[in-house]
């Protein structure tokens, strides 16, 4: 595998994630898909391997990121406790769903997702200053983010941060 390409993608993803809070998966998944395609990975599983690999890197990179944000007082742990069960359940459901979705549908879904993230960033934060809903609604949103995150290979920052 082209090590320099992967290192550059990781550095770029980390920078974008740190600056914009959108998560590095929006960069990592396409780069991995291109690298895996050049390595001859079967097209019927290529996007699934890219998404799974992206999710595996998120586990490793999330820990120091969480710690750094925590030290700066930038984590609302009460929200984490409320939303975490929904994210876990949604992620497990999304992973199960990804297994049965054809690769070309996941690829199309990822492209649509990228355009939606770009449009949302261009339009600015929706409803800035609004109050958060109750715990049930937060858990429901978190479950939805978990499903989408598992299907798209992202950590969920692109969805949770603007929400």
C-alpha positions in Angstrom: 0.0 0.0 0.0 1.2 3.5 -0.7 2.3 4.4 2.8 2.9 8.1 2.0 -0.7 8.4 0.6 -2.1 6.8 3.8 0.0 9.0 6.1 -1.0 12.2 4.2 -4.6 11.2 4.3 -4.4 10.5 8.0 -2.8 13.8 8.7 -5.3 15.6 6.5 -8.2 13.8 8.2 -6.9 14.6 11.6 -6.4 18.3 10.7 -9.9 18.6 9.2 -11.5 16.7 12.1 -9.7 18.9 14.6 -10.5 22.2 12.9 -14.1 21.5 11.7 -15.3 18.7 14.0 -16.7 16.8 11.0 -14.7 13.6 11.5 -11.9 12.2 9.5 -14.0 9.5 7.8 -15.1 11.9 5.1 -11.5 11.9 4.0 -10.3 8.5 5.1 -13.1 6.4 3.4 -12.5 7.8 -0.2 -8.7 7.6 0.1 -8.9 4.0 1.4 -11.3 3.1 -1.4 -8.9 4.5 -4.0 -5.9 2.8 -2.4 -7.8 -0.5 -2.0 -8.9 -0.3 -5.7 -5.3 0.2 -6.8 -4.4 -2.9 -4.7 -7.0 -5.0 -6.5 -9.6 -5.4 -3.8 -12.8 -7.0 -5.1 -15.2 -4.1 -6.1 -18.1 -6.0 -4.4 -16.5 -5.5 -1.0 -14.2 -2.5 -1.6 -16.4 0.2 0.0 -17.3 -2.1 2.9 -13.6 -2.7 3.6 -12.8 1.0 3.3 -15.7 1.8 5.7 -14.7 -0.9 8.2 -11.1 0.2 8.1 -12.1 3.8 8.7 -14.2 2.8 11.7 -11.2 0.8 13.1 -9.0 3.9 12.8 -11.6 6.0 14.6 -11.4 3.8 17.6 -7.7 4.5 17.9 -7.8 8.2 17.1 -10.9 9.0 19.2 -9.2 8.3 22.5 -6.5 11.0 22.5 -9.0 13.4 20.9 -11.6 12.8 23.7 -8.9 13.3 26.3 -7.6 16.6 24.7 -11.2 18.0 24.4 -11.9 16.9 28.0 -8.8 18.7 29.4 -10.0 21.8 27.7 -13.5 21.5 29.2 -15.1 20.9 25.8 -17.0 17.7 26.5 -20.5 17.8 28.0 -20.3 14.4 29.7 -24.0 14.6 30.7 -24.8 14.5 27.0 -22.3 11.7 26.4 -24.0 9.6 29.1 -27.5 10.3 27.6 -26.6 9.7 24.0 -24.0 6.9 24.2 -26.6 4.0 24.5 -28.3 5.2 21.4 -25.1 5.5 19.5 -24.0 2.0 20.5 -27.4 0.5 19.5 -27.5 2.5 16.3 -24.0 1.5 15.4 -24.6 -2.2 15.9 -27.8 -1.9 13.8 -26.0 0.0 11.1 -23.2 -2.5 10.9 -25.7 -5.3 10.6 -27.5 -3.3 7.9 -24.2 -2.6 6.0 -23.7 -6.3 5.6 -26.9 -6.7 3.5 -26.6 -3.5 1.5 -24.9 -3.9 -2.0 -21.6 -2.2 -2.3 -22.7 0.1 -5.1 -25.6 1.4 -2.9 -23.2 2.1 -0.1 -20.9 4.0 -2.5 -23.8 6.1 -3.8 -25.0 6.7 -0.2 -21.5 7.8 0.8 -21.3 10.3 -2.1 -24.8 11.7 -1.2 -23.7 11.9 2.4 -20.6 13.9 1.4 -22.7 16.4 -0.6 -25.1 16.8 2.3 -22.2 17.5 4.7 -20.7 20.0 2.3 -24.1 21.7 1.9 -24.7 21.9 5.6 -21.2 23.4 6.2 -21.8 25.9 3.4 -25.1 27.0 4.9 -23.8 27.3 8.4 -24.9 25.7 11.7 -28.7 25.0 11.7 -30.6 26.6 14.6 -27.6 27.9 16.5 -28.6 28.8 20.0 -31.6 26.5 20.2 -32.1 24.3 23.2 -31.6 20.5 23.1 -34.6 18.2 23.3 -35.2 15.8 26.1 -33.3 12.6 26.9 -35.6 10.4 24.7 -35.2 12.5 21.7 -31.5 12.8 22.2 -31.2 9.0 22.4 -33.2 8.6 19.2 -31.1 11.1 17.4 -28.0 9.4 18.7 -29.3 6.0 17.5 -29.8 7.5 14.0 -26.3 9.0 14.0 -25.0 5.6 15.0 -26.7 3.9 12.1 -25.4 6.5 9.6 -22.0 6.5 11.1 -21.7 2.7 10.8 -22.9 2.8 7.2 -20.7 5.7 6.2 -17.5 4.9 8.2 -17.5 8.1 10.2 -17.3 8.8 13.9 -20.5 10.8 13.9 -18.9 14.3 14.3 -20.3 15.5 11.0 -23.8 14.9 12.4 -23.5 15.4 16.2 -21.5 18.6 16.1 -24.1 20.6 14.0 -27.0 19.0 15.9 
